[in-house]
């Protein structure tokens, strides 16, 4: 089993999502002692946002690439390879302004590759991936539930992974974490119970 662990919160030791992804990954490793782990910190080592140069790189001779473009292309290749190799993907995804951190969006732009992770057909796009489990570890300062019009975080992430063909997308949620100490503790306990119930 290959586990890909992603964190995207810049809050570091103050981050709820980082705390919970660490617990989940630890449990997956206990359940699968021979598992390999790849960790990518998208906040500390953020991929660049997509540029015109990177999108057009395939039409250029690599000898003409700038050093910056060469680094961006290599980072994109590494991100995609990690994602394709993973059997389980643990995504730490705090809600920022009703959506996700821009660093996580930049990562998504590197795994959403036409012809590799999805394709266009006469009847519409088709996801090309299968056999992976995605765990979205969601943290939210307020209360949004699972079907709120202001949620462009969990709903978006589920849409992205399902678009790529991955139907096994599980949400582990801690919300209301900025609504006082009592609410924060309740949210953490509920998320930890959900983690304890995960069976890899």
VOPAGU-2260 file (C-alpha; in pm, 1 decimal, decimal comma):
REM VOPAGU-2260
SITE   aa  ch    i         X         Y         Z
SITE  UNK   A    0       0,0       0,0       0,0
SITE  UNK   A    1     126,8     345,6     -92,9
SITE  UNK   A    2       2,8     637,2     116,8
SITE  UNK   A    3      23,2     996,0      -3,8
SITE  UNK   A    4      -8,7    1247,5     281,1
SITE  UNK   A    5     -78,7    1610,7     192,8
SITE  UNK   A    6    -101,2    1908,3     426,7
SITE  UNK   A    7    -202,1    2252,8     304,4
SITE  UNK   A    8    -257,6    2464,2     615,7
SITE  UNK   A    9       3,0    2735,6     678,1
SITE  UNK   A   10     -86,6    2736,2    1050,1
SITE  UNK   A   11     164,6    2458,2    1117,7
SITE  UNK   A   12     147,2    2348,6    1485,0
SITE  UNK   A   13    -175,0    2547,7    1532,7
SITE  UNK   A   14    -345,9    2364,5    1246,8
SITE  UNK   A   15    -641,3    2136,3    1317,9
SITE  UNK   A   16    -620,8    1967,9     978,3
SITE  UNK   A   17    -249,9    1886,1    1026,9
SITE  UNK   A   18    -320,4    1734,2    1366,4
SITE  UNK   A   19    -593,9    1515,3    1221,6
SITE  UNK   A   20    -409,2    1406,6     906,6
SITE  UNK   A   21    -119,1    1294,5    1125,3
SITE  UNK   A   22    -355,1    1080,4    1332,9
SITE  UNK   A   23    -517,3     929,6    1026,2
SITE  UNK   A   24    -187,1     850,9     855,5
SITE  UNK   A   25     -56,1     694,3    1176,5
SITE  UNK   A   26    -362,4     470,1    1190,2
SITE  UNK   A   27    -329,8     369,5     825,0
SITE  UNK   A   28      34,3     280,4     886,2
SITE  UNK   A   29     -58,2      70,3    1190,2
SITE  UNK   A   30    -314,9    -113,7     982,0
SITE  UNK   A   31     -63,9    -156,8     699,2
SITE  UNK   A   32     285,1    -198,9     851,0
SITE  UNK   A   33     445,9    -248,5     510,1
SITE  UNK   A   34     293,5      66,5     361,7
SITE  UNK   A   35     516,2     325,9     200,5
SITE  UNK   A   36     454,2     690,1     284,1
SITE  UNK   A   37     507,7     998,5      70,3
SITE  UNK   A   38     457,8    1334,0     241,2
SITE  UNK   A   39     415,5    1668,3      69,8
SITE  UNK   A   40     371,8    1992,2     262,5
SITE  UNK   A   41     193,0    2221,2      19,9
SITE  UNK   A   42     215,6    2522,7     249,9
SITE  UNK   A   43     589,1    2508,5     321,1
SITE  UNK   A   44     684,6    2391,6     -27,6
SITE  UNK   A   45     404,8    2528,3    -242,5
SITE  UNK   A   46     389,7    2450,8    -612,9
SITE  UNK   A   47     363,8    2761,0    -826,8
SITE  UNK   A   48      31,0    2853,0    -978,0
SITE  UNK   A   49     -11,8    2745,5   -1338,3
SITE  UNK   A   50     145,1    2984,1   -1586,3
SITE  UNK   A   51     120,1    3042,2   -1958,8
SITE  UNK   A   52     478,7    2919,5   -1991,8
SITE  UNK   A   53     413,6    2592,0   -1811,5
SITE  UNK   A   54      96,6    2520,6   -2006,9
SITE  UNK   A   55     287,0    2572,3   -2332,0
SITE  UNK   A   56     605,1    2391,5   -2227,6
SITE  UNK   A   57     520,0    2074,7   -2422,9
SITE  UNK   A   58     527,4    2275,7   -2746,0
SITE  UNK   A   59     878,1    2402,9   -2676,3
SITE  UNK   A   60    1218,6    2247,4   -2701,1
SITE  UNK   A   61    1325,6    2179,9   -2338,6
SITE  UNK   A   62    1659,2    2345,3   -2417,5
SITE  UNK   A   63    1465,7    2672,6   -2449,1
SITE  UNK   A   64    1307,2    2647,2   -2103,7
SITE  UNK   A   65    1407,7    2896,2   -1836,7
SITE  UNK   A   66    1538,2    2762,6   -1506,5
SITE  UNK   A   67    1210,6    2861,3   -1339,9
SITE  UNK   A   68    1005,4    2680,4   -1602,1
SITE  UNK   A   69    1227,3    2373,3   -1576,2
SITE  UNK   A   70    1172,2    2362,6   -1199,3
SITE  UNK   A   71     795,3    2405,3   -1242,8
SITE  UNK   A   72     778,5    2121,1   -1495,2
SITE  UNK   A   73     983,4    1891,0   -1272,0
SITE  UNK   A   74     765,5    1972,3    -971,7
SITE  UNK   A   75     452,3    1900,9   -1175,6
SITE  UNK   A   76     592,0    1565,2   -1287,0
SITE  UNK   A   77     680,4    1469,6    -929,7
SITE  UNK   A   78     336,8    1567,1    -797,7
SITE  UNK   A   79     160,4    1367,6   -1067,4
SITE  UNK   A   80     384,0    1062,3   -1015,8
SITE  UNK   A   81     319,5    1066,1    -639,4
SITE  UNK   A   82     -53,5    1086,6    -695,9
SITE  UNK   A   83     -63,1     808,8    -955,9
SITE  UNK   A   84     144,0     576,9    -734,0
SITE  UNK   A   85     -76,1     624,2    -427,8
SITE  UNK   A   86    -338,7     377,0    -312,3
SITE  UNK   A   87    -458,9     603,6     -31,5
SITE  UNK   A   88    -451,5     982,8     -46,0
SITE  UNK   A   89    -489,9    1181,0     277,5
SITE  UNK   A   90    -567,6    1545,7     204,9
SITE  UNK   A   91    -551,7    1803,9     482,1
SITE  UNK   A   92    -795,3    2068,8     361,9
SITE  UNK   A   93    -890,9    2359,5     587,5
SITE  UNK   A   94   -1171,1    2587,1     468,9
SITE  UNK   A   95   -1042,1    2934,6     385,9
SITE  UNK   A   96   -1301,9    3190,6     279,5
SITE  UNK   A   97   -1549,5    2914,3     187,6
SITE  UNK   A   98   -1295,3    2729,6     -29,3
SITE  UNK   A   99    -952,1    2565,5      -5,6
SITE  UNK   A  100    -600,4    2709,2      31,4
SITE  UNK   A  101    -461,1    2824,6    -300,5
SITE  UNK   A  102    -161,9    2592,9    -249,8
SITE  UNK   A  103    -395,9    2293,7    -258,2
SITE  UNK   A  104    -561,7    2427,8    -572,4
SITE  UNK   A  105    -217,6    2451,9    -736,0
SITE  UNK   A  106    -161,1    2083,7    -649,9
SITE  UNK   A  107    -498,3    1990,5    -801,5
SITE  UNK   A  108    -398,4    2169,3   -1121,8
SITE  UNK   A  109     -96,7    1935,6   -1144,4
SITE  UNK   A  110    -296,1    1612,4   -1103,4
SITE  UNK   A  111    -580,3    1708,8   -1339,2
SITE  UNK   A  112    -409,2    1618,7   -1664,9
SITE  UNK   A  113    -608,0    1546,7   -1979,2
SITE  UNK   A  114    -505,2    1213,3   -2127,8
SITE  UNK   A  115    -354,6    1092,3   -1800,2
SITE  UNK   A  116    -608,6    1130,1   -1520,4
SITE  UNK   A  117    -912,2    1210,2   -1736,4
SITE  UNK   A  118   -1003,6    1230,3   -2101,4
SITE  UNK   A  119   -1256,8    1406,8   -2317,6
SITE  UNK   A  120   -1499,3    1197,4   -2522,1
SITE  UNK   A  121   -1793,1    1264,8   -2752,0
SITE  UNK   A  122   -2024,9    1224,8   -2453,2
SITE  UNK   A  123   -1817,8    1432,5   -2210,3
SITE  UNK   A  124   -1515,7    1390,8   -1982,3
SITE  UNK   A  125   -1431,0    1051,7   -1833,4
SITE  UNK   A  126   -1210,0     987,5   -1531,3
SITE  UNK   A  127    -923,3     747,7   -1597,0
SITE  UNK   A  128    -838,2     650,5   -1238,8
SITE  UNK   A  129    -970,6     382,1   -1006,6
SITE  UNK   A  130    -872,0     176,3    -705,1
SITE  UNK   A  131    -768,1     466,3    -482,6
SITE  UNK   A  132    -923,7     584,7    -157,0
SITE  UNK   A  133    -924,6     956,0     -85,2
SITE  UNK   A  134    -958,7    1081,9     272,0
SITE  UNK   A  135   -1043,5    1451,1     289,6
SITE  UNK   A  136    -961,0    1580,6     635,6
SITE  UNK   A  137   -1171,0    1894,9     650,7
SITE  UNK   A  138   -1143,2    2165,3     915,2
SITE  UNK   A  139   -1375,2    2464,4     940,6
SITE  UNK   A  140   -1396,1    2755,9    1176,6
SITE  UNK   A  141   -1776,9    2774,6    1152,9
SITE  UNK   A  142   -2064,0    2534,7    1099,8
SITE  UNK   A  143   -2153,9    2441,9     743,5
SITE  UNK   A  144   -2266,0    2078,9     746,2
SITE  UNK   A  145   -2246,8    1872,7     429,0
SITE  UNK   A  146   -2481,4    2059,9     192,9
SITE  UNK   A  147   -2434,6    2430,4     249,4
SITE  UNK   A  148   -2439,6    2674,3     -43,4
SITE  UNK   A  149   -2131,8    2843,4     103,0
SITE  UNK   A  150   -1929,0    2520,8      92,3
SITE  UNK   A  151   -1682,4    2540,7    -193,9
SITE  UNK   A  152   -1434,7    2324,9      -2,4
SITE  UNK   A  153   -1557,5    1968,7      54,7
SITE  UNK   A  154   -1802,0    1978,7    -236,5
SITE  UNK   A  155   -1530,0    2101,3    -470,9
SITE  UNK   A  156   -1276,9    1841,6    -359,5
SITE  UNK   A  157   -1526,7    1556,4    -395,9
SITE  UNK   A  158   -1614,0    1682,5    -744,0
SITE  UNK   A  159   -1248,0    1696,0    -847,8
SITE  UNK   A  160   -1164,3    1343,5    -736,0
SITE  UNK   A  161   -1485,5    1196,8    -876,3
SITE  UNK   A  162   -1413,6    1376,6   -1205,5
SITE  UNK   A  163   -1084,8    1184,3   -1215,6
SITE  UNK   A  164   -1272,0     856,0   -1164,0
SITE  UNK   A  165   -1225,4     813,1    -788,9
SITE  UNK   A  166   -1555,3     726,9    -624,0
SITE  UNK   A  167   -1421,0     626,6    -280,0
SITE  UNK   A  168   -1392,5     972,6    -126,0
SITE  UNK   A  169   -1435,4     986,7     251,1
SITE  UNK   A  170   -1480,9    1304,3     455,4
SITE  UNK   A  171   -1343,4    1341,6     807,8
SITE  UNK   A  172   -1469,1    1675,4     934,1
SITE  UNK   A  173   -1393,0    1901,8    1228,7
SITE  UNK   A  174   -1604,7    2214,2    1214,2
SITE  UNK   A  175   -1684,0    2496,5    1450,5
SITE  UNK   A  176   -1322,3    2496,2    1567,9
SITE  UNK   A  177   -1316,8    2876,8    1601,4
SITE  UNK   A  178   -1641,4    2892,5    1798,5
SITE  UNK   A  179   -1493,8    2855,6    2145,1
SITE  UNK   A  180   -1291,5    2596,2    2332,4
SITE  UNK   A  181   -1586,2    2367,6    2403,2
SITE  UNK   A  182   -1696,3    2355,9    2039,4
SITE  UNK   A  183   -1337,3    2301,8    1927,5
SITE  UNK   A  184   -1294,0    2005,0    2160,6
SITE  UNK   A  185   -1624,2    1854,7    2046,7
SITE  UNK   A  186   -1519,5    1894,0    1683,7
SITE  UNK   A  187   -1182,1    1728,4    1745,2
SITE  UNK   A  188   -1338,8    1440,9    1936,5
SITE  UNK   A  189   -1593,5    1379,5    1660,2
SITE  UNK   A  190   -1320,9    1381,5    1392,8
SITE  UNK   A  191   -1100,4    1150,0    1598,7
SITE  UNK   A  192   -1390,6     907,1    1634,6
SITE  UNK   A  193   -1433,8     911,5    1256,8
SITE  UNK   A  194   -1062,2     842,3    1216,4
SITE  UNK   A  195   -1081,3     551,8    1461,7
SITE  UNK   A  196   -1359,1     403,1    1249,1
SITE  UNK   A  197   -1154,1     412,1     928,8
SITE  UNK   A  198   -1061,4      67,0     799,8
SITE  UNK   A  199    -797,8      63,0     527,6
